[in-house]
């Protein structure tokens, strides 16, 4: 099941998170490719890892806590913010799953843009979900998905959650 929650956080919570993650002081780290697949056509991007290996990995971890409360997380696997820069034409990342075991994946969009996420549902039907700020998509981790880049804004920012 694929669930979309618009206006996921209240305005105050969302604006606080957005102001921090889009500020010049927020650290982003260069990544060579978007997925763990062995294909070579991947584009680079920037990330910020809030949580991995069973513990917070960033002094900014606190900005994800309101999302975690609303997601009803029992056990956390990872939290990572992704920043994709504008491209001249649409780019499609490789199809992938975030984890090799069953859990939940949620994507939280920080800004509006014409990029989107494509997800294959249980019937292998393609679902296209556009990036709308303060929207959260939640789906079972076994659903393959991919990023489709934006061409109308300088940045596309989303936070990726994996959890039970």
MIVO-804225 format. One record per residue (C-alpha): residue in three letters; x negated, y negated, z negated. Coordinates in Angstrom, 2 decimals. Layout:
SITE   aa       xx       yy       zz
SITE  ALA        X        Y        Z
...
END
This chain:
SITE   aa       xx       yy       zz
SITE  UNK     0.00     0.00     0.00
SITE  UNK    -1.24    -3.47     0.91
SITE  UNK    -0.03    -6.28    -1.34
SITE  UNK    -0.33   -10.03    -0.69
SITE  UNK     0.06   -12.54    -3.52
SITE  UNK     0.27   -16.19    -2.49
SITE  UNK    -0.46   -18.85    -5.11
SITE  UNK    -2.23   -16.19    -7.14
SITE  UNK    -3.62   -18.56    -9.78
SITE  UNK    -1.89   -21.65   -11.10
SITE  UNK    -3.09   -24.93    -9.54
SITE  UNK    -5.33   -25.88   -12.47
SITE  UNK    -7.05   -22.47   -12.61
SITE  UNK    -7.49   -22.35    -8.83
SITE  UNK    -8.86   -25.90    -8.53
SITE  UNK   -11.36   -25.27   -11.32
SITE  UNK   -12.62   -22.10    -9.61
SITE  UNK   -12.69   -23.72    -6.15
SITE  UNK   -14.53   -26.83    -7.38
SITE  UNK   -17.27   -24.69    -8.93
SITE  UNK   -17.74   -22.23    -6.07
SITE  UNK   -17.79   -24.98    -3.41
SITE  UNK   -20.12   -27.31    -5.32
SITE  UNK   -23.70   -28.00    -4.27
SITE  UNK   -24.86   -26.44    -7.54
SITE  UNK   -23.37   -22.99    -6.92
SITE  UNK   -26.10   -20.51    -5.84
SITE  UNK   -25.66   -18.49    -2.64
SITE  UNK   -27.99   -15.71    -1.50
SITE  UNK   -28.78   -14.71     2.08
SITE  UNK   -27.73   -11.21     3.20
SITE  UNK   -28.94    -9.62     6.46
SITE  UNK   -25.68    -7.95     7.37
SITE  UNK   -22.04    -7.87     6.28
SITE  UNK   -21.50    -4.14     5.76
SITE  UNK   -23.45    -1.06     4.72
SITE  UNK   -22.91     0.60     8.10
SITE  UNK   -25.97     1.56    10.11
SITE  UNK   -24.83    -0.36    13.19
SITE  UNK   -27.08    -3.23    14.26
SITE  UNK   -24.54    -5.76    15.48
SITE  UNK   -23.87    -7.22    12.04
SITE  UNK   -24.07   -10.96    11.38
SITE  UNK   -25.77   -12.38     8.27
SITE  UNK   -23.85   -14.13     5.50
SITE  UNK   -24.34   -15.48     1.99
SITE  UNK   -23.16   -13.86    -1.22
SITE  UNK   -23.07   -14.34    -4.94
SITE  UNK   -22.82   -11.23    -7.11
SITE  UNK   -20.83   -11.91   -10.29
SITE  UNK   -20.70    -8.32   -11.56
SITE  UNK   -22.48    -5.05   -10.72
SITE  UNK   -23.98    -2.01   -12.43
SITE  UNK   -21.48    -2.21   -15.31
SITE  UNK   -22.31    -5.74   -16.42
SITE  UNK   -22.08    -9.41   -15.46
SITE  UNK   -24.83   -10.43   -13.05
SITE  UNK   -24.27   -14.19   -13.05
SITE  UNK   -23.84   -17.06   -15.45
SITE  UNK   -20.82   -17.96   -13.27
SITE  UNK   -19.02   -14.69   -14.11
SITE  UNK   -16.51   -16.64   -16.23
SITE  UNK   -14.91   -18.25   -13.15
SITE  UNK   -13.57   -14.83   -12.08
SITE  UNK   -11.94   -14.03   -15.43
SITE  UNK    -8.52   -15.53   -14.63
SITE  UNK    -8.34   -13.40   -11.49
SITE  UNK    -9.24   -10.30   -13.51
SITE  UNK    -6.41   -10.96   -15.98
SITE  UNK    -3.85   -11.23   -13.16
SITE  UNK    -5.18    -8.11   -11.42
SITE  UNK    -4.67    -6.02   -14.57
SITE  UNK    -8.16    -4.51   -14.29
SITE  UNK    -8.82    -1.45   -16.46
SITE  UNK   -12.44    -0.91   -15.44
SITE  UNK   -14.54    -3.18   -13.24
SITE  UNK   -16.89    -1.95   -10.51
SITE  UNK   -18.04    -5.12    -8.76
SITE  UNK   -17.26    -8.76    -8.01
SITE  UNK   -18.94   -10.56    -5.14
SITE  UNK   -18.26   -13.90    -3.47
SITE  UNK   -18.87   -14.08     0.29
SITE  UNK   -19.61   -17.21     2.31
SITE  UNK   -19.48   -16.97     6.10
SITE  UNK   -20.57   -19.89     8.25
SITE  UNK   -18.72   -21.06    11.35
SITE  UNK   -19.35   -19.29    14.65
SITE  UNK   -18.57   -20.47    18.18
SITE  UNK   -16.35   -17.46    18.86
SITE  UNK   -14.59   -14.82    16.77
SITE  UNK   -16.90   -12.19    15.28
SITE  UNK   -15.58    -8.82    14.11
SITE  UNK   -17.57    -7.09    11.38
SITE  UNK   -17.85    -3.31    11.42
SITE  UNK   -14.99    -1.31     9.93
SITE  UNK   -15.87    -0.26     6.40
SITE  UNK   -14.67     0.60     2.91
SITE  UNK   -16.26    -1.08    -0.09
SITE  UNK   -16.59     2.08    -2.19
SITE  UNK   -17.00     5.79    -1.43
SITE  UNK   -14.40     6.75    -4.08
SITE  UNK   -10.78     5.82    -4.78
SITE  UNK   -10.27     2.52    -6.53
SITE  UNK    -8.69    -0.86    -5.76
SITE  UNK   -10.10    -3.59    -3.55
SITE  UNK    -8.85    -7.17    -3.80
SITE  UNK    -9.84   -10.15    -1.66
SITE  UNK    -9.25   -13.66    -2.98
SITE  UNK    -9.38   -16.48    -0.42
SITE  UNK   -10.87   -19.78    -1.57
SITE  UNK   -10.16   -21.86     1.53
SITE  UNK    -7.78   -22.03     4.50
SITE  UNK    -9.26   -21.19     7.89
SITE  UNK    -8.37   -19.33    11.07
SITE  UNK   -10.40   -16.28    10.07
SITE  UNK    -8.65   -13.17     8.83
SITE  UNK    -9.04    -9.68     7.45
SITE  UNK    -7.88    -6.65     9.40
SITE  UNK    -6.85    -3.62     7.37
SITE  UNK    -5.75    -0.19     8.59
SITE  UNK    -2.71     0.97     6.59
SITE  UNK    -1.74     4.56     5.70
SITE  UNK    -0.36     5.09     9.22
SITE  UNK    -3.50     3.63    10.82
SITE  UNK    -1.48     0.55    11.79
SITE  UNK    -3.53    -2.64    11.97
SITE  UNK    -2.51    -5.34     9.46
SITE  UNK    -3.87    -8.87    10.04
SITE  UNK    -4.03   -11.16     7.01
SITE  UNK    -5.09   -14.78     7.53
SITE  UNK    -7.27   -16.66     5.06
SITE  UNK    -4.97   -18.84     2.98
SITE  UNK    -6.43   -20.47    -0.10
SITE  UNK    -5.35   -19.07    -3.46
SITE  UNK    -4.04   -15.84    -1.87
SITE  UNK    -5.03   -12.40    -3.13
SITE  UNK    -4.84    -9.24    -1.01
SITE  UNK    -4.92    -5.92    -2.86
SITE  UNK    -5.20    -2.48    -1.29
SITE  UNK    -6.47     1.01    -2.01
SITE  UNK   -10.19     1.28    -1.37
SITE  UNK    -9.82     4.08     1.17
SITE  UNK    -8.28     1.65     3.69
SITE  UNK   -10.83     0.63     6.30
SITE  UNK   -11.03    -3.11     6.78
SITE  UNK   -13.12    -5.73     8.51
SITE  UNK   -13.72    -9.46     8.53
SITE  UNK   -12.84   -11.58    11.54
SITE  UNK   -14.74   -14.85    11.39
SITE  UNK   -13.37   -18.37    11.47
SITE  UNK   -14.01   -20.90    14.22
SITE  UNK   -12.28   -23.96    12.75
SITE  UNK   -14.00   -24.63     9.41
SITE  UNK   -17.67   -24.77     8.48
SITE  UNK   -17.26   -22.17     5.71
SITE  UNK   -15.05   -19.20     4.89
SITE  UNK   -15.24   -18.26     1.21
SITE  UNK   -13.64   -15.22    -0.39
SITE  UNK   -14.20   -13.25    -3.59
SITE  UNK   -14.21    -9.47    -3.37
SITE  UNK   -13.14    -7.37    -6.39
SITE  UNK   -13.51    -3.59    -6.75
SITE  UNK   -11.97    -1.98    -9.82
SITE  UNK    -9.71     0.64   -11.39
END
